[in-house]
Amino acid sequence: MVGHSGAQRRLRAALARTIHLVAVTAPSIGGRGGQFLALIALAAAVSPIEYGRFVVIQMLVVGVASVMGSSSAAAVNAATARVAGAVSIPVHVLLPALLRGRRRAFLIGAAASTLVVPIGYIVVSRTSPESSELIALAALGLLSGAMPLGDAVVAVASGSGRYLTGSTLDAGRAIVGAAAALIAAVHFGPIAGGFGLVVADVLLLAWMTVRAVAAGSTAPQVATTVPPREGMVAGVLANVIGQVTQWVVLLAVQLAGGPAALGVYGVASRFASVVTLAPIAFGKTVIGQLTDDSAFDRKWTPRSFIGMLTVLSSIAAGGAFAILIVGFPGLIDRYDGLVPVTAALLVGTIARALLIGVGHVCVARRLWRTWVIADLASLIVTLAGAMTAWLVGAGVLGAVVAFGLGSVAGLAVRAIGAFRRTRTTSGSLTR
């Protein structure tokens, strides 16, 4: 009876934490829902080939930005949680203090994007853009440098305990970016849609800059207890590897089925993105709680956090597939092979969602080596699987299965490393 009542208490506590987490991240989740609907509307408004080209641009722009964005945001979130009295310090004051020493890295990332986006578009889409289109793609790559800073703003707000503020900012970025992409892509083409994706972050960065300049010398001094560059090298390496993995899958899909297949994969990816809502939105809120094992109200531990993500991601995958079948028969008719590709991608994305979730644990506990090696394992398995699928003629479905196998491999490596060291609070790339 004692054990039974103890299990009930733990279940009730986990349920209460989950309800609280859903409540504070509701705006962010709602924003991602709005983003999903806008991009699905775009898929229905343009041809599969045009949508495929937009998907290539989106994955390049968002992918390059996330190399700096997700790694710096996770580290900034954890670092903000360690700043004494962070909740009472304005976000525009905390942000430059926590990014001090990383400005050059952000500038280098933006400059690199001016090359990666146009070159990546040529390689993956296998088209020859006109000179004006190449200039536009380079400019788009440069502007995408605002996206990591937008991620950092949300990270500071959430890491300082202002969860609802961070969630609302994240929702605004998602909705504004997706709506602008929809309008621009329909009226002016895929490249213009890419500019729509970055407009919200450009505006947010401009606003934060104006606030910081206006504060000037009157802003309070912020003492950070974590070195500003902590985890940056590991984060950049992990995210570069992760993005190369995504681009390998894109290229494999293109080789297997051409531009129209990219459109099918893009629509399937929209539905699969529902599965990663929980680890992305919740991780921004919870990561500060995973830095140590001290007990306080609504405290998440690594195991309880990943357990919750397993349940929610599985439910989201089933729900997304049902929504596709019941709610979007027109897309199924318009995009040939969409149902099996989406089913396979949803299964693989469950593993990807958990890989992201365990990644938050690695960042919070500074398990940098585990973070990087797991993504490397995922890349190797995905590449081997994609090559095998191409050699045996497995088509688009084979490329998607390769992605799933790579996600499972990365999850296995990351989970073994993270949960073997859940009591560890420091680490390095050489560890």
C-alpha positions as CSV (number, residue, x, y, z in Angstrom):
1,M,0.0,0.0,0.0
2,V,2.8,2.4,0.8
3,G,4.5,1.7,-2.5
4,H,1.2,2.1,-4.3
5,S,0.4,5.4,-2.7
6,G,4.0,6.6,-3.4
7,A,3.5,5.8,-7.1
8,Q,0.2,7.7,-7.1
9,R,1.9,10.7,-5.6
10,R,4.6,10.6,-8.2
11,L,2.1,10.3,-11.0
12,R,0.0,13.2,-9.6
13,A,3.2,15.3,-9.3
14,A,4.2,14.5,-12.8
15,L,0.7,15.3,-14.1
16,A,0.8,18.7,-12.2
17,R,4.2,19.5,-13.7
18,T,3.0,18.7,-17.2
19,I,-0.1,20.8,-16.9
20,H,1.9,23.7,-15.6
21,L,4.4,23.3,-18.4
22,V,1.6,23.2,-21.0
23,A,0.1,26.3,-19.5
24,V,3.2,28.4,-19.6
25,T,4.2,27.2,-23.1
26,A,0.7,27.4,-24.6
27,P,1.4,30.6,-26.5
28,S,4.6,29.0,-28.1
29,I,2.7,25.8,-29.0
30,G,-0.2,27.9,-30.4
31,G,2.3,29.9,-32.4
32,R,3.8,26.7,-33.9
33,G,0.3,25.6,-34.7
34,G,-0.3,28.8,-36.6
35,Q,3.0,28.3,-38.4
36,F,1.9,24.8,-39.3
37,L,-1.4,26.0,-40.8
38,A,0.2,28.8,-42.8
39,L,2.8,26.5,-44.3
40,I,0.2,23.9,-45.1
41,A,-1.8,26.6,-46.8
42,L,1.2,27.4,-48.8
43,A,1.6,23.8,-49.9
44,A,-2.0,23.9,-51.1
45,A,-1.6,27.2,-52.9
46,V,1.4,26.4,-55.1
47,S,2.6,23.5,-57.2
48,P,4.5,20.6,-55.6
49,I,7.6,21.7,-57.5
50,E,7.4,25.3,-56.3
51,Y,6.7,24.1,-52.7
52,G,9.7,21.7,-53.0
53,R,11.9,24.7,-53.8
54,F,10.5,26.7,-50.9
55,V,11.2,23.7,-48.6
56,V,14.9,23.6,-49.8
57,I,15.2,27.3,-49.0
58,Q,13.5,27.0,-45.7
59,M,15.6,24.1,-44.5
60,L,18.8,25.9,-45.6
61,V,17.9,29.2,-44.0
62,V,16.5,27.7,-40.8
63,G,19.2,25.0,-40.7
64,V,22.2,27.4,-41.1
65,A,20.6,29.8,-38.5
66,S,20.1,26.9,-36.0
67,V,23.8,26.0,-36.1
68,M,24.3,29.1,-33.9
69,G,20.7,29.5,-32.7
70,S,19.9,26.2,-30.9
71,S,23.4,25.8,-29.4
72,S,23.7,29.3,-28.2
73,A,20.1,29.5,-27.0
74,A,20.4,26.3,-25.0
75,A,23.6,27.5,-23.4
76,V,22.2,31.0,-22.8
77,N,19.1,29.5,-21.2
78,A,21.1,27.5,-18.8
79,A,23.5,30.4,-18.1
80,T,20.6,32.8,-17.4
81,A,19.2,30.3,-14.9
82,R,22.5,30.7,-12.9
83,V,22.4,34.5,-12.8
84,A,21.4,35.8,-9.4
85,G,18.2,37.8,-9.5
86,A,17.8,37.3,-13.3
87,V,14.0,37.6,-13.1
88,S,14.3,41.2,-12.1
89,I,16.8,42.2,-14.8
90,P,15.3,43.4,-18.1
91,V,15.9,41.0,-21.1
92,H,17.6,43.7,-23.2
93,V,20.1,44.1,-20.4
94,L,20.7,40.4,-19.8
95,L,21.1,39.6,-23.5
96,P,24.3,41.5,-24.3
97,A,25.9,40.4,-21.1
98,L,25.3,36.7,-21.8
99,L,26.3,37.0,-25.4
100,R,29.5,38.9,-24.6
101,G,32.4,37.2,-26.3
102,R,30.1,35.5,-28.8
103,R,29.5,38.4,-31.1
104,R,32.2,37.5,-33.5
105,A,30.8,34.0,-33.8
106,F,27.4,35.4,-34.7
107,L,28.9,37.6,-37.4
108,I,31.0,34.8,-38.8
109,G,27.8,32.6,-38.9
110,A,25.9,35.3,-40.8
111,A,28.7,35.8,-43.2
112,A,29.0,32.0,-43.8
113,S,25.3,31.9,-44.5
114,T,25.7,34.2,-47.5
115,L,27.7,31.4,-49.2
116,V,25.9,28.3,-47.7
117,V,22.4,29.3,-48.7
118,P,23.0,29.9,-52.4
119,I,25.4,27.1,-52.8
120,G,23.2,24.7,-50.9
121,Y,20.2,25.7,-53.0
122,I,22.1,24.9,-56.2
123,V,23.3,21.5,-54.9
124,V,20.1,20.3,-53.4
125,S,17.5,21.6,-55.8
126,R,19.8,20.9,-58.8
127,T,18.8,24.1,-60.6
128,S,20.8,27.0,-62.0
129,P,19.5,30.3,-60.5
130,E,19.9,33.6,-62.4
131,S,22.4,36.1,-61.1
132,S,19.7,38.2,-59.5
133,E,18.4,35.1,-57.7
134,L,21.9,34.3,-56.4
135,I,22.2,37.8,-55.0
136,A,18.8,37.5,-53.3
137,L,19.8,34.1,-51.8
138,A,23.1,35.5,-50.5
139,A,21.2,38.5,-48.9
140,L,18.7,36.0,-47.4
141,G,21.6,34.1,-45.9
142,L,23.0,37.2,-44.4
143,L,19.6,38.3,-42.9
144,S,19.2,34.8,-41.4
145,G,21.9,35.8,-39.0
146,A,19.1,37.5,-37.0
147,M,17.4,34.2,-36.3
148,P,20.0,32.9,-33.7
149,L,19.7,36.2,-31.9
150,G,15.9,35.8,-31.8
151,D,16.4,32.4,-30.3
152,A,18.7,33.9,-27.7
153,V,16.1,36.5,-26.7
154,V,13.6,33.8,-26.0
155,A,16.2,31.8,-24.1
156,V,17.0,34.7,-21.8
157,A,13.4,35.3,-21.1
158,S,12.7,31.7,-20.3
159,G,16.0,31.1,-18.4
160,S,15.3,34.0,-16.1
161,G,11.9,32.5,-15.1
162,R,9.7,34.6,-17.4
163,Y,8.3,31.5,-19.1
164,L,5.2,33.1,-20.4
165,T,7.1,36.1,-21.9
166,G,9.5,33.7,-23.6
167,S,6.7,31.6,-24.9
168,T,4.8,34.6,-26.2
169,L,7.8,35.9,-28.0
170,D,8.4,32.5,-29.5
171,A,4.8,32.4,-30.7
172,G,5.0,35.8,-32.3
173,R,8.2,34.9,-34.2
174,A,6.6,31.7,-35.6
175,I,3.3,33.3,-36.6
176,V,4.7,36.4,-38.2
177,G,7.4,34.5,-40.0
178,A,5.1,31.9,-41.4
179,A,2.4,34.4,-42.4
180,A,5.0,36.6,-44.2
181,A,6.4,33.5,-45.9
182,L,3.0,32.5,-47.1
183,I,2.1,35.9,-48.6
184,A,5.5,36.5,-50.1
185,A,5.9,33.0,-51.6
186,V,2.4,33.0,-53.2
187,H,2.9,36.4,-54.8
188,F,6.6,36.5,-55.5
189,G,8.0,33.0,-55.4
190,P,10.0,30.6,-53.1
191,I,13.0,33.0,-52.6
192,A,10.7,35.8,-51.4
193,G,9.0,33.3,-49.1
194,G,12.5,32.8,-47.5
195,F,12.7,36.5,-46.7
196,G,9.3,36.2,-45.0
197,L,10.7,33.6,-42.7
198,V,13.3,35.9,-41.3
199,V,11.4,39.2,-41.0
200,A,10.1,38.6,-37.4
201,D,13.7,38.0,-36.1
202,V,15.0,41.1,-37.9
203,L,12.3,43.2,-36.3
204,L,12.9,41.6,-32.8
205,L,16.7,42.2,-33.1
206,A,16.1,45.8,-34.1
207,W,13.8,46.4,-31.1
208,M,16.3,44.8,-28.6
209,T,19.1,46.9,-30.0
210,V,17.0,50.1,-29.6
211,R,16.1,49.2,-26.0
212,A,19.8,48.4,-25.1
213,V,21.1,51.6,-26.7
214,A,18.4,53.6,-24.9
215,A,19.3,52.0,-21.5
216,G,23.0,53.0,-22.0
217,S,25.0,53.5,-18.9
218,T,21.9,53.3,-16.7
219,A,21.5,49.6,-17.2
220,P,22.4,47.4,-14.2
221,Q,25.6,45.4,-14.3
222,V,25.1,41.7,-14.8
223,A,27.5,39.2,-13.2
224,T,27.4,35.9,-15.0
225,T,28.6,32.8,-13.2
226,V,29.2,30.8,-16.4
227,P,31.9,31.7,-18.9
228,P,30.2,33.2,-21.9
229,R,31.7,30.8,-24.4
230,E,30.8,27.7,-22.5
231,G,29.5,25.0,-24.8
232,M,29.7,27.2,-27.9
233,V,32.3,24.9,-29.7
234,A,30.3,21.8,-28.8
235,G,27.0,23.4,-29.8
236,V,28.3,24.6,-33.2
237,L,29.8,21.2,-33.9
238,A,26.7,19.3,-32.9
239,N,24.4,21.6,-34.9
240,V,26.6,21.6,-38.0
241,I,26.6,17.8,-38.0
242,G,22.8,17.8,-37.4
243,Q,22.1,20.1,-40.3
244,V,24.4,18.1,-42.6
245,T,22.2,15.1,-41.7
246,Q,19.1,17.0,-42.7
247,W,20.6,18.1,-46.0
248,V,21.8,14.5,-46.7
249,V,18.1,13.4,-46.5
250,L,17.0,16.3,-48.7
251,L,19.6,15.5,-51.3
252,A,18.7,11.8,-51.2
253,V,15.0,12.7,-51.7
254,Q,15.9,14.9,-54.7
255,L,18.0,12.2,-56.3
256,A,15.3,9.6,-55.7
257,G,12.3,11.6,-57.0
258,G,13.2,15.0,-58.3
259,P,11.7,18.4,-57.3
260,A,8.2,17.1,-56.9
261,A,9.5,14.5,-54.3
262,L,10.9,17.4,-52.4
263,G,7.4,18.9,-52.3
264,V,6.1,15.6,-50.9
265,Y,8.8,15.4,-48.3
266,G,8.2,19.1,-47.4
267,V,4.5,18.5,-46.7
268,A,5.3,15.3,-44.7
269,S,7.8,17.4,-42.7
270,R,5.1,19.9,-41.9
271,F,3.1,17.2,-40.2
272,A,6.2,15.6,-38.6
273,S,7.1,19.0,-37.1
274,V,4.1,18.5,-34.8
275,V,6.0,15.8,-33.0
276,T,8.9,18.1,-32.2
277,L,6.7,20.8,-30.7
278,A,7.0,19.4,-27.2
279,P,10.8,19.0,-26.9
280,I,11.5,22.4,-28.6
281,A,8.9,24.4,-26.7
282,F,9.2,22.6,-23.4
283,G,13.0,22.4,-23.5
284,K,13.2,26.2,-23.7
285,T,11.3,26.4,-20.4
286,V,12.7,23.3,-18.6
287,I,16.4,23.4,-19.4
288,G,17.2,25.7,-16.5
289,Q,15.6,23.1,-14.1
290,L,17.8,20.3,-15.4
291,T,21.1,22.0,-14.4
292,D,21.2,20.2,-11.0
293,D,19.2,17.7,-8.8
294,S,18.0,20.1,-6.1
295,A,14.3,19.7,-5.2
296,F,11.8,22.5,-5.6
297,D,8.2,22.8,-6.7
298,R,7.4,21.5,-10.2
299,K,11.0,20.3,-10.6
300,W,11.8,18.3,-13.7
301,T,14.5,15.7,-13.6
302,P,16.1,14.3,-16.8
303,R,14.2,11.0,-16.5
304,S,10.8,12.5,-15.8
305,F,11.3,15.1,-18.6
306,I,12.2,12.4,-21.2
307,G,9.4,10.1,-20.0
308,M,6.9,12.9,-20.5
309,L,8.3,13.7,-24.0
310,T,8.1,10.0,-25.0
311,V,4.3,10.0,-24.2
312,L,3.5,13.4,-25.8
313,S,5.6,12.8,-28.9
314,S,4.0,9.5,-29.5
315,I,0.5,11.0,-29.1
316,A,1.4,13.9,-31.4
317,A,2.6,11.5,-34.1
318,G,-0.7,9.6,-34.0
319,G,-2.7,12.8,-34.0
320,A,-0.7,14.3,-36.9
321,F,-1.3,11.2,-39.1
322,A,-5.0,11.2,-38.3
323,I,-5.2,15.0,-39.1
324,L,-3.6,14.3,-42.5
325,I,-5.9,11.5,-43.4
326,V,-9.2,13.1,-42.2
327,G,-8.5,16.8,-42.6
328,F,-6.4,17.1,-45.8
329,P,-7.6,14.7,-48.5
330,G,-6.8,17.4,-51.1
331,L,-3.1,17.3,-50.2
332,I,-3.1,13.5,-50.4
333,D,-4.5,13.7,-53.9
334,R,-2.1,16.6,-54.9
335,Y,1.1,15.1,-53.5
336,D,1.7,11.6,-54.8
337,G,2.9,9.1,-52.1
338,L,2.3,11.5,-49.2
339,V,0.7,9.0,-46.9
340,P,3.5,6.4,-46.7
341,V,6.2,9.1,-46.6
342,T,4.4,10.9,-43.8
343,A,3.9,7.7,-41.8
344,A,7.6,6.7,-42.0
345,L,8.7,10.3,-41.2
346,L,6.5,10.5,-38.2
347,V,8.0,7.3,-36.7
348,G,11.5,8.6,-37.3
349,T,10.6,12.0,-35.9
350,I,9.6,10.5,-32.6
351,A,13.2,9.3,-32.2
352,R,14.3,12.8,-33.3
353,A,12.1,14.4,-30.7
354,L,13.6,12.3,-27.9
355,L,17.1,13.0,-29.3
356,I,16.4,16.8,-29.0
357,G,15.0,16.2,-25.4
358,V,18.1,14.3,-24.3
359,G,20.2,17.0,-25.9
360,H,18.6,19.5,-23.5
361,V,19.8,17.3,-20.7
362,C,23.3,17.2,-22.1
363,V,23.4,21.0,-22.4
364,A,22.1,21.5,-18.9
365,R,24.6,19.1,-17.4
366,R,27.4,20.3,-19.8
367,L,27.9,16.9,-21.3
368,W,29.4,18.4,-24.4
369,R,31.2,15.3,-25.7
370,T,28.0,13.2,-25.5
371,W,26.1,15.9,-27.3
372,V,28.5,16.0,-30.3
373,I,29.2,12.2,-30.6
374,A,25.4,11.4,-30.7
375,D,24.9,13.7,-33.7
376,L,27.9,12.3,-35.4
377,A,26.5,8.8,-35.0
378,S,23.2,9.9,-36.4
379,L,24.9,11.4,-39.5
380,I,27.0,8.3,-40.2
381,V,24.0,6.0,-40.0
382,T,21.8,8.3,-42.0
383,L,24.4,8.7,-44.7
384,A,25.0,4.9,-44.9
385,G,21.2,4.3,-45.0
386,A,20.6,6.9,-47.7
387,M,23.4,5.5,-49.9
388,T,22.0,2.0,-49.4
389,A,18.5,3.2,-50.3
390,W,19.8,4.9,-53.5
391,L,21.8,1.8,-54.5
392,V,18.9,-0.6,-54.1
393,G,16.4,1.8,-55.6
394,A,14.3,2.2,-52.5
395,G,13.2,5.7,-53.6
396,V,11.9,8.5,-51.4
397,L,10.6,6.1,-48.7
398,G,14.1,4.6,-48.4
399,A,15.6,8.0,-47.8
400,V,13.0,8.7,-45.1
401,V,13.7,5.4,-43.4
402,A,17.4,6.2,-43.4
403,F,16.6,9.4,-41.5
404,G,14.7,7.4,-38.9
405,L,17.5,4.9,-38.4
406,G,19.9,7.7,-38.0
407,S,17.7,9.4,-35.4
408,V,17.5,6.1,-33.4
409,A,21.3,5.7,-33.5
410,G,21.8,9.2,-32.3
411,L,19.2,8.8,-29.5
412,A,20.9,5.6,-28.3
413,V,24.3,7.2,-28.1
414,R,23.0,10.3,-26.4
415,A,20.8,8.5,-23.9
416,I,23.6,6.2,-22.8
417,G,26.0,9.1,-22.3
418,A,23.5,11.4,-20.6
419,F,21.8,9.0,-18.2
420,R,25.0,7.4,-17.2
421,R,26.1,10.8,-16.0
422,T,22.9,12.5,-14.7
423,R,24.8,13.3,-11.4
424,T,27.5,15.1,-13.3
425,T,27.5,18.9,-13.3
426,S,30.5,19.8,-15.5
427,G,32.3,18.5,-18.5
428,S,34.3,19.3,-21.6
429,L,34.8,18.2,-25.2
430,T,37.8,16.1,-24.1
431,R,35.9,14.3,-21.4
